[in-house]
Amino acid sequence: MYLVQVIPIISVKTLGNLSYFTSLPVNLGDIVEVSINKRKVFAIVVGKVGVGESKLEIRNQDFSLKKINSIAIPGAIPTNIIEVINQAATLVGTNLATLFD
């Protein structure tokens, strides 16, 4: 089981990444189908950690995690590009979603 951070491809009023859980074999750069406000939309996987590593973080959230529906396009964006954009976001001091706009 994994805790996955995604960035929606469509415009959504969020301040950053959205978190979902899945048991599917997702990788960085995959395009997945997720539910946002009862709509199914596509999103890019930008982070993935095992649930065992983030149990405390999951318990402290004030909302429930939703499940990823399916993997739409595996390997749509190369992993190294996602990692470079993530490092750029850290250096600029912004979230990763801002750089994808």
N, C-alpha and C positions, 0 to 999 in steps of 0.2 A: 504494500500500500504506500502511496506517495502523496505528499502535499505539493501541489503544482501551482506556480504563479504564471498567469497568462495576461496578455494584453489584447483586448478586443480589436478586431480589424475595423469594425464600424465605430462611429463616434458615440461614446457613452460618457455620461457625466460621472467620471470617477477621478480620484486624485492620484491614482497609481495603479499598481498591479492588482488583479483580482486573484483570490486563492480558491482552489478547488482540490478535491481529492480524487484519486483514481487507483485502480489496480492494473490498468492497461500499461503496456510497455512504452510510455511516452519518452521522448528525448527533447533536448533543447532544439528549437527551430521547427518543431512539428506544428502543423495547423490542426487544431482540435475544434470540435463542436461543443459549445457550452450553453447553458440557459442563463439569460439575464432578463429579469422582469417578465418571465413567462414567454420570452422569445428565444429561439435558438439562433445563435450567432457563431461566427468563426473567430478564433483567437489564436495568437501565437504563443507557444510555450517558451517562457524566458527564464524559468527557474524550476528546480525539482529537488526535493529533499525527502528522505525516508520519514515515515510517520514516527518511527521509533526515536529519531533524532529531534523531533519537534513536538513532543507530547505536551510540554509545558505551554508552548505557544498556542497550541490548539485549545487547551483548556481555558486559557485566559482571554480568548476572543469572545466578544459580546454578540456574535452572530453564528449561525450554523453554516458549515461548509457544504457546498453542493458538489455533486458528482459530475465528472466530465462525461458527456454522452458518447462520443466516439472520436477516433483519430481520422480526420478528413484527408490530410496530405502529410504523410510522414516525410521528414527531412526536407521540407519546403525551403527553409533558410538554413544554410550551413551553421553548425554549432560554433565554429570559430568567429563568425560574424556576430552572433548573439553575445559571445563573451567579450568581444571588442567593444560593442555598443554598451554593454553593462559597465565595463571599465571606464568608458568615456562619460557615462552618466555619473559615476562616482567622482571622477575628477572635476566635472562641471558643477556638481552639487545639486543634481536634480534627479527625478525618478526616471526610470527607463521608458515609461510610456511617453514622456515628453519628447524624447529623441525619435520616437516612431511616428510622431505627428507630421 
